């Protein structure tokens, strides 16, 4: 990993970097200049030539690369990535609590926690850094972009490790709520146990044979026709755990574009979010010992009943 960035944040985003390797894929480095390396390694939209002329690529000492320098192995090149236009997330990002060390927010559906892929500026982290002037803000954990609810971030780099440790060691009590079909043949509470793995490049995680590594407690809260409100308590924290295990149990979450089937990729349907919210989060603060307890105010809209639903409910 590199030393701290020589470039300040821009638009609430840390600078990016690439590191020059010692060898190419099949022998000595194929580049003779730093320009050749950058043109080869960065995508066309990075506009390497223009940005070299503008002094936008810098070394660890903060000095701009011209591109004519001889290729140097084991060297970090810092720069800010160009930002593409993004569709605004038209839902408020509510603040539940703010202390010297923590910022706790009520994240809306469709807003990513951190920048990734096409979602950069319209993410909770970037928006909050800019709105509250908190350049060291970082998430203590993450919520999926499609999941709403309680999200905890640390405000200072010095305390980041303490809170990350609490989440990584599962010293946090998390409760979710979800809307899904109601199956009267199932007995609740229901304990879902299995082994989840996610292959690189796959949108979905999978339940596979092997020692269990994922467990969720499912409790029935309310029934309305063919749908029900469930309280989900994950004992573990695997990728897409709640969505995958509920779908496998025959209870796919309302509005889920991935489970049980991947829907055609397209723009978000803002009127039909994934009906999943991180409702409550509790933990003992590792810095001051205070018992922290936060509850999301995000509502889950029940699906509009159809004639088919009414028929099945009366069957």
N, C-alpha and C positions, 0 to 999 in steps of 0.2 A: 504494500500500500504506500501511496505517496505521503510526503509531508503535507502540512496544511496548505490549502490553495493560496497562491499568490494573487489571485483575482477575487475581488469582492463579489457578493451575490448580486445578481441582476434579475429584476422582476420577481424577487423572492426565491430565486433558484441558485443553487451552488454551481460553480463552474464544473465542467466536465474535463476529463483527461484521457489521453492514450499514452501507452508506454511503449517505447521502441524495443523490439526484441533483440536478443543477441544473434539469433540465427533465423533465417527464413524457413519456409516449410521443407526445403530440401537442400540445406547447406548454408553457406555464408549469406549474410543479408543481401538481398537483390537491389537495394537502394543505395545510391551514391550520395544523394543529398536529402536533407530533411523535407524538402518540397516533394520529392518523389515518394517518400514514405507517406506523407499526409494525403497526397492525391490518391495513392493506392488504398489506404486504409479507411478513409472517410467517404461517405456517400456523396454523390454528385451534388445534392442540394446543400452540402456544407460550403460550397463555393470557396474552395481552398485558395485559389489564386487571388481572388478579390480580397479575401480576409488576411492573407499574408501581406498584401500590399498595404492594408489598413492597420497592420500591427496587432491583429486580434488573436494570434497564437503566441503564447509566452512560455518561457521556461520556468523552472522552480524559483529562479531569482527574480522573476517578474519582467525580465527583458524580452522584448518581442523578437520572434524568429523572423528572419527575412525569407527563409526557404533555401537560400544559397549555401547555407552551412553544410559541411560534410556530415554525412549520416553518423549519428552517435547512438550506440546501443545503450540500453538500460537508462533511458532518459524519458522524463515525463513532459508532455506537451499539454498545456492547459488552454482552455477556450470555453466560450459560451455557445451552446447549441442554438441554431436559429429556431424560432418559435412559429409554428403554423397556427392559423386561425382555429378557434375552438368554439363550439356551441356552448353558450352559457348554461349552467345548471340553474334552472329558475326556482330554486327552493332555498329558504334561508338556512344558514349554518348557525344554530343557536348555541350560546355559551351557557353551560351549566355551573361552572365554577372556575375561579382563577386564583391561584396562590403564587408565592414566590417561585415555586418549583413546577407547578402543574397548570395546565389549561385543559379543562374537560368540556367537550362540546357534544351537541346532539346532531350528528351527521345526517344529512338527508340522503334519500335514495339517489342513485345515479352519480354521486360525487365520489371519486377515488380518494383514498387516504393520502397517497403520495404520488408524485409524477411518474407516469409510465405510459409508453406508447403514445397514443393520440391524446391522452389526458395529462396535461401539464399545468397550465395556469388555472384550470377549473378543478383544482384539487384542494382538499381541506388544508393541507400543509402550506401550500403556496398562498392561498387566500388569507390564511390567518397570519402568516409571517408579515405580509404586507399590511393588512388591516390593523394589526396590533403592534407593529414594529418590533417583532420578536425574531431576529435573524437566527438565533440558535434553537428555535423551536424544532422538535423532532417527535415522531410518534413513539409512544411506549409499547404499542401493539398496533394491529391493523384490522380494519374491517373491509370486506369486499366492497367494490364500487357499488354493487346493486343492493347491499345491505345497509339499512339505516340504523341509527342508535348511538349509544354512548361510546365515545372515543376519547382516550386519554393521551395527552401529549406532554412532554417535558419542555420547560421553557429555557433551561440552562444546560450547557454541555456538561458542566461539572456534576450534575445530579442524574444524568441520563442513565448511567450504568446501574444505579441503585434501583430505579423503577423498572428498567428492562429486566433486571434479575427477578423481580417479583412476578412479572408476567411469564418469563421463561420457566420459572420453577413452579408454576401453576398454583401460586398462593393467592389467586384472584378467583372470586366467585362470580361467574357469568350466567345470566339467565336471558334467554331469547324468547320471543313470541312469534308465532307463524300461523298463517292461514293455509289450510290444505283440505283435501276431501275428508269426509268422515266415513269411517268404516266400522259399522256396528259389530262386526265379527271380531274386532280386536279388543283385547282387555287392557285397560290402562290402570296404573302407569305402565308404560312399555319401555323396556331397556333394549337399545339397539347396540349391538357389539359386532365388530368385524375388523378386517384389515383393509386399510385404504392406501393406495399408491397412486401417484400422479406421474405419468410419463412426460418427459420434456417434449414440448411441441403440441401436446394434446390439451384441448380446452377442458375436457372432463377428467375428473379423478375417477378411480375404479375401485370396487370392492373385489379383492382377490383372495385366493386361499392362503392360509398362513396364520401365524400367531396374531391375535387381535392387537391393534394399536389405536382403535377408535371406539369410544363409548359415549352414548347419549341417552339421557333419561327424558322420556316424552310423557307429559301429563296433559290430560284433556281438561280444558278450561270452560269451553262453551260450544254448543252445537246450534247451528242455524241451517235447517234444511240439509243439503248434501255437503255442507262445509262445516269446518270446526276450527276453533282457535286453540292452539296448543302452546304449552309452556315447554321449552326445550332447555335442558341443562347439560351442556357438554362437559364430560369428565376429561376429555382430551381435546386437542386443538388441531386436527389435521385439516388440510386444504379442502374446502367445500364439504366438510364433514356433515353438517346438519342437512344440507340440501341433498347430498348423495344418499345418506342413510334414510331420510324420510321418503325419497323417491323409491328406494329399494324396498321399503316396507309397504309400498302401494299408496303412499301419501305425498305425492309430489307437491311442492309449495306452489301456491297460486302465483302466476306471473314469472315463473322460472324459465329462462330461455336456454338452460343447459341440461336440466334433469327432468324427466328421464331421457329426453331427446334434445339434441342441439338444433335450435331453430335457425332459420335462414338469417344470416348476418344483415343487419340494416340499422337504421337510426333507432334510438331509444324510443319506446312508446311511453312517454311521460305519464300518460293516463293509466297505465297498467304496470306499476312497479312490482318488483319481487316482494311478496308479502312476508317479509322477515325483518325483524327489528331486534337489535341488541338492547333489551329492555332495561336490565339492571346490572350494575357492576359494583362489586364490593371488595375492598382490600384494606390491609393495614399499611399506612404510609411508612415506607422504610426510613424516611428521614426524620419525621417528627412524631411517629407513633400514633397519629390520628387515624381513627376508623373512618375510611372514606366510603360513601354509599351514594351512588348516582342512579337516577331513573330517567329514561328517555320519555319525552312527551309525544313522540311520533305516533300517529294513528295508523292503523292498518285497515284499509277500506275493504269491507266484505264484498265479494263478487255480486253483481246483480243477478238475481235468480232468473233462470230461463224456464221455458215450458218443459224442456227435457229434465231439468233439475227437479221441478215440481213432480213430474211423473216418477222419477227415481225415488224421491223422498216419500212418496205415497205408496211405493211398491211394497 
